[in-house]
């Protein structure tokens, strides 16, 4: 099973994803690690990514997911995947049933607070507006099942909800 934890910056993707992977003994990958140096520099400078900037990044993540899925290997991936098309790209044609999405939903105020409290990350609070404008919340038309969780609970509770819902 490939669990892809998605949501805007500040929603807790990395924290929840890493904790889930640790609990399951599965490998964890952070989508931020797959951004090009140019994308990181752009975001660090306060500029939002355009779709053409996201294309190679999504392709790298899709290849990672496909390698794990076709090999029958479990994995947790944290990445924004803000649009339905982004999420569709992450579902490999060879093994579509392997992917499950966990969408971490949070209010804009909570996201802004978390981003303003975060230190040392290239994605600043000023970019939140562009992420929320880009966000297409998952719905029934997704390429893979989606579990939506509001992030107002402690991380361990969220991880427990994921494990229960996905039976892992």
QUIKA-V346152 format. One record per run of one state. SS is the DSSP state (helix for helix, strand for strand, loop for the rest). FROM is the first residue (numbers start at 1). LEN is the number of residues. If there is no record, write none. Layout:
BEGIN
<<SS:FROM:LEN> <SS:FROM:LEN>>
END
This chain:
BEGIN
<<loop:1:1> <strand:2:5> <loop:7:6> <helix:13:12> <loop:25:2> <strand:27:4> <helix:31:4> <loop:35:2> <helix:37:8> <loop:45:6> <helix:51:20> <loop:71:4> <strand:75:4> <loop:79:5> <helix:84:6> <loop:90:3> <helix:93:6> <strand:99:7> <loop:106:2> <helix:108:10> <loop:118:7> <helix:125:10> <loop:135:11> <strand:146:5> <loop:151:4> <helix:155:12> <loop:167:2>>
END
